[in-house]
Amino acid sequence: MSCLICAGTAENILAGGEFEERDCPSCGRYRISCALVLMLMEQGQIFDVHRMRVWLAAKREFVDVPSIEIHEALLVL
Ligand SMILES: [Zn+2]
């Protein structure tokens, strides 16, 4: 499986429910809502990799595995 943020090689972790989970050597471990993954695929949008990694790093001060919801996605405009 590939990282949903940077498209590099990442480990797919079974999260279940409404989220996909990945462990990427570059982006770290994170969850991403299935609705967001669908939206990205349908609209052909991609993450702003740098800003998303900064966002994840900030979230990791509070939680081990940050979850990215639709309204939190930082996309390339
Ligand atoms: Zn990545």
N, CA, C, O and the ligand as a Tripos MOL2 file, in Angstrom:
@<TRIPOS>MOLECULE
protein
  309   307    78     0     0
PROTEIN
NO_CHARGES

@<TRIPOS>ATOM
      1 N           0.8600   -1.1930    0.0000 N.3       1 MET1
      2 CA          0.0000    0.0000    0.0000 C.3       1 MET1
      3 C           0.8920    1.2380    0.0000 C.2       1 MET1
      4 O           2.0640    1.1880    0.3740 O.2       1 MET1
      5 N           0.3070    2.3310   -0.4250 N.am      2 SER2
      6 CA          1.0900    3.5510   -0.4510 C.3       2 SER2
      7 C           0.5180    4.5820    0.5170 C.2       2 SER2
      8 O          -0.6420    4.5220    0.9250 O.2       2 SER2
      9 N           1.3790    5.5200    0.8600 N.am      3 CYS3
     10 CA          0.9810    6.5960    1.7550 C.3       3 CYS3
     11 C          -0.0400    7.4870    1.0450 C.2       3 CYS3
     12 O           0.1470    7.8500   -0.1170 O.2       3 CYS3
     13 N          -1.1050    7.8330    1.7410 N.am      4 LEU4
     14 CA         -2.1640    8.6360    1.1260 C.3       4 LEU4
     15 C          -1.7880   10.1160    1.0790 C.2       4 LEU4
     16 O          -2.4520   10.9140    0.4180 O.2       4 LEU4
     17 N          -0.7210   10.4710    1.7840 N.am      5 ILE5
     18 CA         -0.2870   11.8670    1.7750 C.3       5 ILE5
     19 C           0.8170   12.0930    0.7390 C.2       5 ILE5
     20 O           0.7110   12.9870   -0.1010 O.2       5 ILE5
     21 N           1.8850   11.2730    0.8010 N.am      6 CYS6
     22 CA          3.0310   11.5230   -0.0820 C.3       6 CYS6
     23 C           3.1730   10.4800   -1.1830 C.2       6 CYS6
     24 O           4.0530   10.6020   -2.0360 O.2       6 CYS6
     25 N           2.3140    9.4480   -1.1780 N.am      7 ALA7
     26 CA          2.3270    8.3920   -2.1890 C.3       7 ALA7
     27 C           3.5690    7.5120   -2.1300 C.2       7 ALA7
     28 O           3.8130    6.7250   -3.0440 O.2       7 ALA7
     29 N           4.3620    7.6380   -1.0570 N.am      8 GLY8
     30 CA          5.5060    6.7500   -0.8640 C.3       8 GLY8
     31 C           5.0340    5.4070   -0.3320 C.2       8 GLY8
     32 O           3.8420    5.2100   -0.0950 O.2       8 GLY8
     33 N           5.9660    4.4870   -0.1450 N.am      9 THR9
     34 CA          5.6210    3.1780    0.3900 C.3       9 THR9
     35 C           5.3240    3.2790    1.8770 C.2       9 THR9
     36 O           6.1250    3.8000    2.6530 O.2       9 THR9
     37 N           4.1560    2.7700    2.2590 N.am     10 ALA10
     38 CA          3.7660    2.8550    3.6600 C.3      10 ALA10
     39 C           3.0860    1.5630    4.0760 C.2      10 ALA10
     40 O           2.5430    0.8330    3.2460 O.2      10 ALA10
     41 N           3.1240    1.2950    5.3610 N.am     11 GLU11
     42 CA          2.4690    0.1120    5.8930 C.3      11 GLU11
     43 C           0.9950    0.4010    6.1150 C.2      11 GLU11
     44 O           0.6290    1.4150    6.7100 O.2      11 GLU11
     45 N           0.1560   -0.5000    5.6300 N.am     12 ASN12
     46 CA         -1.2800   -0.3650    5.8280 C.3      12 ASN12
     47 C          -1.6600   -1.0490    7.1330 C.2      12 ASN12
     48 O          -1.4130   -2.2420    7.3100 O.2      12 ASN12
     49 N          -2.2550   -0.2990    8.0370 N.am     13 ILE13
     50 CA         -2.6490   -0.8510    9.3340 C.3      13 ILE13
     51 C          -4.1660   -0.9510    9.3680 C.2      13 ILE13
     52 O          -4.8690   -0.0170    8.9820 O.2      13 ILE13
     53 N          -4.6620   -2.0920    9.8340 N.am     14 LEU14
     54 CA         -6.1080   -2.2730    9.8680 C.3      14 LEU14
     55 C          -6.7150   -1.4320   10.9890 C.2      14 LEU14
     56 O          -6.5680   -1.7510   12.1690 O.2      14 LEU14
     57 N          -7.3860   -0.3750   10.6110 N.am     15 ALA15
     58 CA         -7.9940    0.4970   11.6050 C.3      15 ALA15
     59 C          -9.4640    0.1430   11.7880 C.2      15 ALA15
     60 O          -9.9920    0.1790   12.9000 O.2      15 ALA15
     61 N         -10.1110   -0.1950   10.6880 N.am     16 GLY16
     62 CA        -11.5340   -0.5210   10.7720 C.3      16 GLY16
     63 C         -12.3820    0.7290   10.8720 C.2      16 GLY16
     64 O         -11.8620    1.8320   11.0440 O.2      16 GLY16
     65 N         -13.6790    0.5580   10.7640 N.am     17 GLY17
     66 CA        -14.5910    1.6730   10.9090 C.3      17 GLY17
     67 C         -14.4600    2.6820    9.8000 C.2      17 GLY17
     68 O         -14.3510    2.3290    8.6260 O.2      17 GLY17
     69 N         -14.4720    3.9290   10.1780 N.am     18 GLU18
     70 CA        -14.5450    5.0260    9.2190 C.3      18 GLU18
     71 C         -13.1760    5.5030    8.7590 C.2      18 GLU18
     72 O         -13.0780    6.4750    8.0090 O.2      18 GLU18
     73 N         -12.1170    4.8270    9.2030 N.am     19 PHE19
     74 CA        -10.7810    5.3450    8.9230 C.3      19 PHE19
     75 C          -9.8690    4.3410    8.2590 C.2      19 PHE19
     76 O          -9.9840    3.1330    8.4670 O.2      19 PHE19
     77 N          -8.9480    4.8690    7.4450 N.am     20 GLU20
     78 CA         -7.8140    4.1090    6.9410 C.3      20 GLU20
     79 C          -6.6300    4.5150    7.7990 C.2      20 GLU20
     80 O          -6.5460    5.6600    8.2420 O.2      20 GLU20
     81 N          -5.7160    3.5880    8.0370 N.am     21 GLU21
     82 CA         -4.5370    3.9390    8.8220 C.3      21 GLU21
     83 C          -3.2800    3.5290    8.0710 C.2      21 GLU21
     84 O          -3.2100    2.4480    7.4860 O.2      21 GLU21
     85 N          -2.2820    4.4220    8.1000 N.am     22 ARG22
     86 CA         -1.0170    4.1560    7.4300 C.3      22 ARG22
     87 C           0.1390    4.4840    8.3620 C.2      22 ARG22
     88 O           0.0400    5.3550    9.2260 O.2      22 ARG22
     89 N           1.2490    3.7560    8.1630 N.am     23 ASP23
     90 CA          2.4790    4.0940    8.8640 C.3      23 ASP23
     91 C           3.5310    4.3400    7.7990 C.2      23 ASP23
     92 O           4.0600    3.4000    7.2060 O.2      23 ASP23
     93 N           3.8300    5.6010    7.5600 N.am     24 CYS24
     94 CA          4.7320    6.0050    6.4760 C.3      24 CYS24
     95 C           6.0690    6.4340    7.0810 C.2      24 CYS24
     96 O           6.0880    7.1660    8.0710 O.2      24 CYS24
     97 N           7.1890    5.9890    6.5000 N.am     25 PRO25
     98 CA          8.5010    6.3650    7.0350 C.3      25 PRO25
     99 C           8.7120    7.8870    7.0250 C.2      25 PRO25
    100 O           9.4630    8.4170    7.8440 O.2      25 PRO25
    101 N           8.0600    8.5730    6.1110 N.am     26 SER26
    102 CA          8.2580   10.0180    5.9900 C.3      26 SER26
    103 C           7.1930   10.8380    6.7070 C.2      26 SER26
    104 O           7.5010   11.8640    7.3150 O.2      26 SER26
    105 N           5.9520   10.3920    6.6400 N.am     27 CYS27
    106 CA          4.8440   11.1610    7.2330 C.3      27 CYS27
    107 C           4.5030   10.6770    8.6390 C.2      27 CYS27
    108 O           3.8160   11.3730    9.3870 O.2      27 CYS27
    109 N           4.9800    9.4840    9.0010 N.am     28 GLY28
    110 CA          4.6260    8.9330   10.3080 C.3      28 GLY28
    111 C           3.2950    8.1940   10.2470 C.2      28 GLY28
    112 O           2.7410    7.9410    9.1770 O.2      28 GLY28
    113 N           2.8050    7.8600   11.4320 N.am     29 ARG29
    114 CA          1.5700    7.0840   11.4950 C.3      29 ARG29
    115 C           0.3730    8.0210   11.6390 C.2      29 ARG29
    116 O           0.3970    8.9660   12.4270 O.2      29 ARG29
    117 N          -0.6640    7.7420   10.8690 N.am     30 TYR30
    118 CA         -1.8400    8.6170   10.9140 C.3      30 TYR30
    119 C          -3.0680    7.8370   10.4560 C.2      30 TYR30
    120 O          -2.9600    6.7780    9.8380 O.2      30 TYR30
    121 N          -4.2230    8.3830   10.7720 N.am     31 ARG31
    122 CA         -5.4910    7.8480   10.2620 C.3      31 ARG31
    123 C          -6.1060    8.9060    9.3670 C.2      31 ARG31
    124 O          -5.8760   10.1040    9.5310 O.2      31 ARG31
    125 N          -6.8830    8.4360    8.4300 N.am     32 ILE32
    126 CA         -7.5160    9.3590    7.4900 C.3      32 ILE32
    127 C          -8.9340    8.8580    7.2370 C.2      32 ILE32
    128 O          -9.1440    7.6640    7.0230 O.2      32 ILE32
    129 N          -9.8830    9.7440    7.2610 N.am     33 SER33
    130 CA        -11.2700    9.3020    7.1410 C.3      33 SER33
    131 C         -11.5320    8.7570    5.7380 C.2      33 SER33
    132 O         -11.0620    9.3140    4.7460 O.2      33 SER33
    133 N         -12.2870    7.6660    5.6700 N.am     34 CYS34
    134 CA        -12.5950    7.0390    4.3780 C.3      34 CYS34
    135 C         -13.3190    8.0220    3.4670 C.2      34 CYS34
    136 O         -13.1290    8.0050    2.2510 O.2      34 CYS34
    137 N         -14.1510    8.8810    4.0600 N.am     35 ALA35
    138 CA        -14.8740    9.8700    3.2640 C.3      35 ALA35
    139 C         -13.8940   10.8250    2.5910 C.2      35 ALA35
    140 O         -14.1070   11.2430    1.4530 O.2      35 ALA35
    141 N         -12.8190   11.1680    3.3000 N.am     36 LEU36
    142 CA        -11.8060   12.0610    2.7330 C.3      36 LEU36
    143 C         -11.0450   11.3730    1.5980 C.2      36 LEU36
    144 O         -10.7810   11.9810    0.5610 O.2      36 LEU36
    145 N         -10.6930   10.0890    1.8050 N.am     37 VAL37
    146 CA        -10.0040    9.3400    0.7530 C.3      37 VAL37
    147 C         -10.8590    9.3090   -0.5100 C.2      37 VAL37
    148 O         -10.3590    9.5240   -1.6140 O.2      37 VAL37
    149 N         -12.1540    9.0390   -0.3360 N.am     38 LEU38
    150 CA        -13.0740    9.0080   -1.4770 C.3      38 LEU38
    151 C         -13.1350   10.3530   -2.1800 C.2      38 LEU38
    152 O         -13.1040   10.4280   -3.4080 O.2      38 LEU38
    153 N         -13.2220   11.4170   -1.3830 N.am     39 MET39
    154 CA        -13.3060   12.7610   -1.9560 C.3      39 MET39
    155 C         -12.0590   13.0830   -2.7750 C.2      39 MET39
    156 O         -12.1530   13.6550   -3.8610 O.2      39 MET39
    157 N         -10.8860   12.7110   -2.2440 N.am     40 LEU40
    158 CA         -9.6350   12.9830   -2.9520 C.3      40 LEU40
    159 C          -9.6120   12.2470   -4.2840 C.2      40 LEU40
    160 O          -9.2040   12.8040   -5.3020 O.2      40 LEU40
    161 N         -10.0540   10.9850   -4.2710 N.am     41 MET41
    162 CA        -10.0250   10.1870   -5.4990 C.3      41 MET41
    163 C         -11.0260   10.7190   -6.5100 C.2      41 MET41
    164 O         -10.7210   10.8370   -7.6970 O.2      41 MET41
    165 N         -12.2220   11.0410   -6.0320 N.am     42 GLU42
    166 CA        -13.2630   11.5130   -6.9410 C.3      42 GLU42
    167 C         -12.9060   12.8500   -7.5710 C.2      42 GLU42
    168 O         -13.1860   13.0890   -8.7460 O.2      42 GLU42
    169 N         -12.2850   13.7210   -6.7810 N.am     43 GLN43
    170 CA        -11.9820   15.0620   -7.2710 C.3      43 GLN43
    171 C         -10.5530   15.1900   -7.7860 C.2      43 GLN43
    172 O         -10.1630   16.2440   -8.2880 O.2      43 GLN43
    173 N          -9.7670   14.1140   -7.6610 N.am     44 GLY44
    174 CA         -8.3930   14.1460   -8.1520 C.3      44 GLY44
    175 C          -7.5170   15.1260   -7.4070 C.2      44 GLY44
    176 O          -6.5740   15.6780   -7.9730 O.2      44 GLY44
    177 N          -7.8280   15.3460   -6.1260 N.am     45 GLN45
    178 CA         -7.0470   16.3000   -5.3440 C.3      45 GLN45
    179 C          -5.9110   15.5850   -4.6160 C.2      45 GLN45
    180 O          -5.9840   14.3850   -4.3510 O.2      45 GLN45
    181 N          -4.8770   16.3310   -4.3030 N.am     46 ILE46
    182 CA         -3.7650   15.7550   -3.5430 C.3      46 ILE46
    183 C          -3.4320   16.6390   -2.3530 C.2      46 ILE46
    184 O          -3.7170   17.8360   -2.3330 O.2      46 ILE46
    185 N          -2.8160   16.0010   -1.3570 N.am     47 PHE47
    186 CA         -2.4230   16.7290   -0.1560 C.3      47 PHE47
    187 C          -1.2390   17.6560   -0.4430 C.2      47 PHE47
    188 O          -0.3850   17.3710   -1.2820 O.2      47 PHE47
    189 N          -1.2220   18.7540    0.2740 N.am     48 ASP48
    190 CA         -0.0220   19.5760    0.3440 C.3      48 ASP48
    191 C           0.8880   18.8640    1.3590 C.2      48 ASP48
    192 O           0.7160   19.0150    2.5680 O.2      48 ASP48
    193 N           1.8420   18.0970    0.8590 N.am     49 VAL49
    194 CA          2.6130   17.1700    1.7020 C.3      49 VAL49
    195 C           3.3030   17.8920    2.8560 C.2      49 VAL49
    196 O           3.2330   17.4470    4.0020 O.2      49 VAL49
    197 N           3.9630   18.9940    2.5570 N.am     50 HIS50
    198 CA          4.7100   19.6930    3.6050 C.3      50 HIS50
    199 C           3.7790   20.2050    4.7030 C.2      50 HIS50
    200 O           4.0300   19.9800    5.8870 O.2      50 HIS50
    201 N           2.7090   20.8890    4.3120 N.am     51 ARG51
    202 CA          1.7970   21.4460    5.3150 C.3      51 ARG51
    203 C           1.1000   20.3460    6.1030 C.2      51 ARG51
    204 O           0.8290   20.5090    7.2930 O.2      51 ARG51
    205 N           0.8050   19.2100    5.4370 N.am     52 MET52
    206 CA          0.1430   18.1040    6.1280 C.3      52 MET52
    207 C           1.0790   17.4830    7.1690 C.2      52 MET52
    208 O           0.6330   17.1010    8.2510 O.2      52 MET52
    209 N           2.3800   17.3800    6.8460 N.am     53 ARG53
    210 CA          3.3400   16.8150    7.8100 C.3      53 ARG53
    211 C           3.5090   17.7350    9.0100 C.2      53 ARG53
    212 O           3.6440   17.2650   10.1400 O.2      53 ARG53
    213 N           3.5020   19.0330    8.7740 N.am     54 VAL54
    214 CA          3.5890   19.9900    9.8830 C.3      54 VAL54
    215 C           2.3590   19.8490   10.7740 C.2      54 VAL54
    216 O           2.4650   19.8620   12.0000 O.2      54 VAL54
    217 N           1.1790   19.7150   10.1400 N.am     55 TRP55
    218 CA         -0.0790   19.5470   10.8820 C.3      55 TRP55
    219 C          -0.0370   18.2780   11.7310 C.2      55 TRP55
    220 O          -0.4300   18.2930   12.8970 O.2      55 TRP55
    221 N           0.4470   17.1690   11.1360 N.am     56 LEU56
    222 CA          0.5290   15.8990   11.8660 C.3      56 LEU56
    223 C           1.4730   16.0120   13.0540 C.2      56 LEU56
    224 O           1.1760   15.5160   14.1410 O.2      56 LEU56
    225 N           2.6180   16.6690   12.8440 N.am     57 ALA57
    226 CA          3.6010   16.8240   13.9240 C.3      57 ALA57
    227 C           2.9880   17.5930   15.0870 C.2      57 ALA57
    228 O           3.2290   17.2600   16.2480 O.2      57 ALA57
    229 N           2.1960   18.6200   14.7840 N.am     58 ALA58
    230 CA          1.5550   19.4120   15.8340 C.3      58 ALA58
    231 C           0.5410   18.5690   16.5900 C.2      58 ALA58
    232 O           0.4520   18.6560   17.8150 O.2      58 ALA58
    233 N          -0.2340   17.7410   15.8640 N.am     59 LYS59
    234 CA         -1.2420   16.8890   16.4990 C.3      59 LYS59
    235 C          -0.6060   15.8420   17.4080 C.2      59 LYS59
    236 O          -1.1840   15.4640   18.4270 O.2      59 LYS59
    237 N           0.5980   15.3700   17.0310 N.am     60 ARG60
    238 CA          1.2470   14.3020   17.8140 C.3      60 ARG60
    239 C           1.6930   14.7720   19.1890 C.2      60 ARG60
    240 O           2.0880   13.9570   20.0230 O.2      60 ARG60
    241 N           1.6350   16.0760   19.4360 N.am     61 GLU61
    242 CA          1.9050   16.5640   20.7860 C.3      61 GLU61
    243 C           0.7920   16.0940   21.7240 C.2      61 GLU61
    244 O           0.9930   15.9950   22.9340 O.2      61 GLU61
    245 N          -0.3770   15.8090   21.1600 N.am     62 PHE62
    246 CA         -1.5480   15.4920   21.9870 C.3      62 PHE62
    247 C          -2.0410   14.0660   21.8320 C.2      62 PHE62
    248 O          -2.5620   13.4900   22.7870 O.2      62 PHE62
    249 N          -1.8880   13.4760   20.6360 N.am     63 VAL63
    250 CA         -2.3700   12.1090   20.4030 C.3      63 VAL63
    251 C          -1.2810   11.3040   19.6920 C.2      63 VAL63
    252 O          -0.4630   11.8680   18.9650 O.2      63 VAL63
    253 N          -1.2730    9.9900   19.9040 N.am     64 ASP64
    254 CA         -0.2660    9.1360   19.2810 C.3      64 ASP64
    255 C          -0.4750    9.0300   17.7780 C.2      64 ASP64
    256 O           0.4700    9.1210   16.9940 O.2      64 ASP64
    257 N          -1.7400    8.8340   17.3910 N.am     65 VAL65
    258 CA         -2.0520    8.6500   15.9690 C.3      65 VAL65
    259 C          -3.1190    9.6640   15.5630 C.2      65 VAL65
    260 O          -4.3030    9.4570   15.8260 O.2      65 VAL65
    261 N          -2.7040   10.7610   14.9220 N.am     66 PRO66
    262 CA         -3.6820   11.7780   14.5040 C.3      66 PRO66
    263 C          -4.6340   11.2510   13.4480 C.2      66 PRO66
    264 O          -4.2550   10.4200   12.6230 O.2      66 PRO66
    265 N          -5.8610   11.7290   13.4720 N.am     67 SER67
    266 CA         -6.8610   11.3790   12.4650 C.3      67 SER67
    267 C          -7.1790   12.6090   11.6220 C.2      67 SER67
    268 O          -7.4780   13.6790   12.1500 O.2      67 SER67
    269 N          -7.1100   12.4410   10.3170 N.am     68 ILE68
    270 CA         -7.3860   13.5540    9.4140 C.3      68 ILE68
    271 C          -8.8250   13.4510    8.9230 C.2      68 ILE68
    272 O          -9.1970   12.4800    8.2640 O.2      68 ILE68
    273 N          -9.6270   14.4540    9.2460 N.am     69 GLU69
    274 CA        -11.0130   14.5030    8.7820 C.3      69 GLU69
    275 C         -11.0800   15.4020    7.5460 C.2      69 GLU69
    276 O         -10.1390   16.1350    7.2410 O.2      69 GLU69
    277 N         -12.2030   15.3280    6.8480 N.am     70 ILE70
    278 CA        -12.3500   16.0990    5.6100 C.3      70 ILE70
    279 C         -12.0320   17.5720    5.8070 C.2      70 ILE70
    280 O         -11.2970   18.1680    5.0200 O.2      70 ILE70
    281 N         -12.5910   18.1590    6.8640 N.am     71 HIS71
    282 CA        -12.4130   19.6000    7.0250 C.3      71 HIS71
    283 C         -11.0060   19.9860    7.4730 C.2      71 HIS71
    284 O         -10.6880   21.1720    7.5580 O.2      71 HIS71
    285 N         -10.1540   18.9880    7.7620 N.am     72 GLU72
    286 CA         -8.7870   19.2790    8.1950 C.3      72 GLU72
    287 C          -7.7590   19.0500    7.0930 C.2      72 GLU72
    288 O          -6.5760   19.3340    7.2770 O.2      72 GLU72
    289 N          -8.2010   18.5430    5.9610 N.am     73 ALA73
    290 CA         -7.2710   18.2320    4.8780 C.3      73 ALA73
    291 C          -6.6670   19.5120    4.3030 C.2      73 ALA73
    292 O          -7.3830   20.4490    3.9510 O.2      73 ALA73
    293 N          -5.3350   19.5330    4.2160 N.am     74 LEU74
    294 CA         -4.6350   20.6600    3.6070 C.3      74 LEU74
    295 C          -4.2270   20.2210    2.1980 C.2      74 LEU74
    296 O          -3.3040   19.4280    2.0110 O.2      74 LEU74
    297 N          -4.9440   20.7630    1.2220 N.am     75 LEU75
    298 CA         -4.7710   20.2930   -0.1480 C.3      75 LEU75
    299 C          -4.0030   21.2960   -0.9900 C.2      75 LEU75
    300 O          -3.9380   22.4840   -0.6780 O.2      75 LEU75
    301 N          -3.4200   20.7810   -2.0710 N.am     76 VAL76
    302 CA         -2.7860   21.6460   -3.0580 C.3      76 VAL76
    303 C          -3.9020   22.3080   -3.8530 C.2      76 VAL76
    304 O          -4.7270   21.6330   -4.4680 O.2      76 VAL76
    305 N          -3.9170   23.6140   -3.8320 N.am     77 LEU77
    306 CA         -5.0140   24.3280   -4.5090 C.3      77 LEU77
    307 C          -4.7180   24.5220   -5.9820 C.2      77 LEU77
    308 O          -5.5300   25.1020   -6.7030 O.2      77 LEU77
    309 ZN          3.9230    9.5720    3.4620 Zn       78 ZN78
@<TRIPOS>BOND
     1     1     2 1
     2     2     3 1
     3     3     4 2
     4     3     5 am
     5     5     6 1
     6     6     7 1
     7     7     8 2
     8     7     9 am
     9     9    10 1
    10    10    11 1
    11    11    12 2
    12    11    13 am
    13    13    14 1
    14    14    15 1
    15    15    16 2
    16    15    17 am
    17    17    18 1
    18    18    19 1
    19    19    20 2
    20    19    21 am
    21    21    22 1
    22    22    23 1
    23    23    24 2
    24    23    25 am
    25    25    26 1
    26    26    27 1
    27    27    28 2
    28    27    29 am
    29    29    30 1
    30    30    31 1
    31    31    32 2
    32    31    33 am
    33    33    34 1
    34    34    35 1
    35    35    36 2
    36    35    37 am
    37    37    38 1
    38    38    39 1
    39    39    40 2
    40    39    41 am
    41    41    42 1
    42    42    43 1
    43    43    44 2
    44    43    45 am
    45    45    46 1
    46    46    47 1
    47    47    48 2
    48    47    49 am
    49    49    50 1
    50    50    51 1
    51    51    52 2
    52    51    53 am
    53    53    54 1
    54    54    55 1
    55    55    56 2
    56    55    57 am
    57    57    58 1
    58    58    59 1
    59    59    60 2
    60    59    61 am
    61    61    62 1
    62    62    63 1
    63    63    64 2
    64    63    65 am
    65    65    66 1
    66    66    67 1
    67    67    68 2
    68    67    69 am
    69    69    70 1
    70    70    71 1
    71    71    72 2
    72    71    73 am
    73    73    74 1
    74    74    75 1
    75    75    76 2
    76    75    77 am
    77    77    78 1
    78    78    79 1
    79    79    80 2
    80    79    81 am
    81    81    82 1
    82    82    83 1
    83    83    84 2
    84    83    85 am
    85    85    86 1
    86    86    87 1
    87    87    88 2
    88    87    89 am
    89    89    90 1
    90    90    91 1
    91    91    92 2
    92    91    93 am
    93    93    94 1
    94    94    95 1
    95    95    96 2
    96    95    97 am
    97    97    98 1
    98    98    99 1
    99    99   100 2
   100    99   101 am
   101   101   102 1
   102   102   103 1
   103   103   104 2
   104   103   105 am
   105   105   106 1
   106   106   107 1
   107   107   108 2
   108   107   109 am
   109   109   110 1
   110   110   111 1
   111   111   112 2
   112   111   113 am
   113   113   114 1
   114   114   115 1
   115   115   116 2
   116   115   117 am
   117   117   118 1
   118   118   119 1
   119   119   120 2
   120   119   121 am
   121   121   122 1
   122   122   123 1
   123   123   124 2
   124   123   125 am
   125   125   126 1
   126   126   127 1
   127   127   128 2
   128   127   129 am
   129   129   130 1
   130   130   131 1
   131   131   132 2
   132   131   133 am
   133   133   134 1
   134   134   135 1
   135   135   136 2
   136   135   137 am
   137   137   138 1
   138   138   139 1
   139   139   140 2
   140   139   141 am
   141   141   142 1
   142   142   143 1
   143   143   144 2
   144   143   145 am
   145   145   146 1
   146   146   147 1
   147   147   148 2
   148   147   149 am
   149   149   150 1
   150   150   151 1
   151   151   152 2
   152   151   153 am
   153   153   154 1
   154   154   155 1
   155   155   156 2
   156   155   157 am
   157   157   158 1
   158   158   159 1
   159   159   160 2
   160   159   161 am
   161   161   162 1
   162   162   163 1
   163   163   164 2
   164   163   165 am
   165   165   166 1
   166   166   167 1
   167   167   168 2
   168   167   169 am
   169   169   170 1
   170   170   171 1
   171   171   172 2
   172   171   173 am
   173   173   174 1
   174   174   175 1
   175   175   176 2
   176   175   177 am
   177   177   178 1
   178   178   179 1
   179   179   180 2
   180   179   181 am
   181   181   182 1
   182   182   183 1
   183   183   184 2
   184   183   185 am
   185   185   186 1
   186   186   187 1
   187   187   188 2
   188   187   189 am
   189   189   190 1
   190   190   191 1
   191   191   192 2
   192   191   193 am
   193   193   194 1
   194   194   195 1
   195   195   196 2
   196   195   197 am
   197   197   198 1
   198   198   199 1
   199   199   200 2
   200   199   201 am
   201   201   202 1
   202   202   203 1
   203   203   204 2
   204   203   205 am
   205   205   206 1
   206   206   207 1
   207   207   208 2
   208   207   209 am
   209   209   210 1
   210   210   211 1
   211   211   212 2
   212   211   213 am
   213   213   214 1
   214   214   215 1
   215   215   216 2
   216   215   217 am
   217   217   218 1
   218   218   219 1
   219   219   220 2
   220   219   221 am
   221   221   222 1
   222   222   223 1
   223   223   224 2
   224   223   225 am
   225   225   226 1
   226   226   227 1
   227   227   228 2
   228   227   229 am
   229   229   230 1
   230   230   231 1
   231   231   232 2
   232   231   233 am
   233   233   234 1
   234   234   235 1
   235   235   236 2
   236   235   237 am
   237   237   238 1
   238   238   239 1
   239   239   240 2
   240   239   241 am
   241   241   242 1
   242   242   243 1
   243   243   244 2
   244   243   245 am
   245   245   246 1
   246   246   247 1
   247   247   248 2
   248   247   249 am
   249   249   250 1
   250   250   251 1
   251   251   252 2
   252   251   253 am
   253   253   254 1
   254   254   255 1
   255   255   256 2
   256   255   257 am
   257   257   258 1
   258   258   259 1
   259   259   260 2
   260   259   261 am
   261   261   262 1
   262   262   263 1
   263   263   264 2
   264   263   265 am
   265   265   266 1
   266   266   267 1
   267   267   268 2
   268   267   269 am
   269   269   270 1
   270   270   271 1
   271   271   272 2
   272   271   273 am
   273   273   274 1
   274   274   275 1
   275   275   276 2
   276   275   277 am
   277   277   278 1
   278   278   279 1
   279   279   280 2
   280   279   281 am
   281   281   282 1
   282   282   283 1
   283   283   284 2
   284   283   285 am
   285   285   286 1
   286   286   287 1
   287   287   288 2
   288   287   289 am
   289   289   290 1
   290   290   291 1
   291   291   292 2
   292   291   293 am
   293   293   294 1
   294   294   295 1
   295   295   296 2
   296   295   297 am
   297   297   298 1
   298   298   299 1
   299   299   300 2
   300   299   301 am
   301   301   302 1
   302   302   303 1
   303   303   304 2
   304   303   305 am
   305   305   306 1
   306   306   307 1
   307   307   308 2
@<TRIPOS>SUBSTRUCTURE
     1 MET1         2 RESIDUE 1 A MET
     2 SER2         6 RESIDUE 1 A SER
     3 CYS3        10 RESIDUE 1 A CYS
     4 LEU4        14 RESIDUE 1 A LEU
     5 ILE5        18 RESIDUE 1 A ILE
     6 CYS6        22 RESIDUE 1 A CYS
     7 ALA7        26 RESIDUE 1 A ALA
     8 GLY8        30 RESIDUE 1 A GLY
     9 THR9        34 RESIDUE 1 A THR
    10 ALA10       38 RESIDUE 1 A ALA
    11 GLU11       42 RESIDUE 1 A GLU
    12 ASN12       46 RESIDUE 1 A ASN
    13 ILE13       50 RESIDUE 1 A ILE
    14 LEU14       54 RESIDUE 1 A LEU
    15 ALA15       58 RESIDUE 1 A ALA
    16 GLY16       62 RESIDUE 1 A GLY
    17 GLY17       66 RESIDUE 1 A GLY
    18 GLU18       70 RESIDUE 1 A GLU
    19 PHE19       74 RESIDUE 1 A PHE
    20 GLU20       78 RESIDUE 1 A GLU
    21 GLU21       82 RESIDUE 1 A GLU
    22 ARG22       86 RESIDUE 1 A ARG
    23 ASP23       90 RESIDUE 1 A ASP
    24 CYS24       94 RESIDUE 1 A CYS
    25 PRO25       98 RESIDUE 1 A PRO
    26 SER26      102 RESIDUE 1 A SER
    27 CYS27      106 RESIDUE 1 A CYS
    28 GLY28      110 RESIDUE 1 A GLY
    29 ARG29      114 RESIDUE 1 A ARG
    30 TYR30      118 RESIDUE 1 A TYR
    31 ARG31      122 RESIDUE 1 A ARG
    32 ILE32      126 RESIDUE 1 A ILE
    33 SER33      130 RESIDUE 1 A SER
    34 CYS34      134 RESIDUE 1 A CYS
    35 ALA35      138 RESIDUE 1 A ALA
    36 LEU36      142 RESIDUE 1 A LEU
    37 VAL37      146 RESIDUE 1 A VAL
    38 LEU38      150 RESIDUE 1 A LEU
    39 MET39      154 RESIDUE 1 A MET
    40 LEU40      158 RESIDUE 1 A LEU
    41 MET41      162 RESIDUE 1 A MET
    42 GLU42      166 RESIDUE 1 A GLU
    43 GLN43      170 RESIDUE 1 A GLN
    44 GLY44      174 RESIDUE 1 A GLY
    45 GLN45      178 RESIDUE 1 A GLN
    46 ILE46      182 RESIDUE 1 A ILE
    47 PHE47      186 RESIDUE 1 A PHE
    48 ASP48      190 RESIDUE 1 A ASP
    49 VAL49      194 RESIDUE 1 A VAL
    50 HIS50      198 RESIDUE 1 A HIS
    51 ARG51      202 RESIDUE 1 A ARG
    52 MET52      206 RESIDUE 1 A MET
    53 ARG53      210 RESIDUE 1 A ARG
    54 VAL54      214 RESIDUE 1 A VAL
    55 TRP55      218 RESIDUE 1 A TRP
    56 LEU56      222 RESIDUE 1 A LEU
    57 ALA57      226 RESIDUE 1 A ALA
    58 ALA58      230 RESIDUE 1 A ALA
    59 LYS59      234 RESIDUE 1 A LYS
    60 ARG60      238 RESIDUE 1 A ARG
    61 GLU61      242 RESIDUE 1 A GLU
    62 PHE62      246 RESIDUE 1 A PHE
    63 VAL63      250 RESIDUE 1 A VAL
    64 ASP64      254 RESIDUE 1 A ASP
    65 VAL65      258 RESIDUE 1 A VAL
    66 PRO66      262 RESIDUE 1 A PRO
    67 SER67      266 RESIDUE 1 A SER
    68 ILE68      270 RESIDUE 1 A ILE
    69 GLU69      274 RESIDUE 1 A GLU
    70 ILE70      278 RESIDUE 1 A ILE
    71 HIS71      282 RESIDUE 1 A HIS
    72 GLU72      286 RESIDUE 1 A GLU
    73 ALA73      290 RESIDUE 1 A ALA
    74 LEU74      294 RESIDUE 1 A LEU
    75 LEU75      298 RESIDUE 1 A LEU
    76 VAL76      302 RESIDUE 1 A VAL
    77 LEU77      306 RESIDUE 1 A LEU
    78 ZN78       309 GROUP 0 **** ****
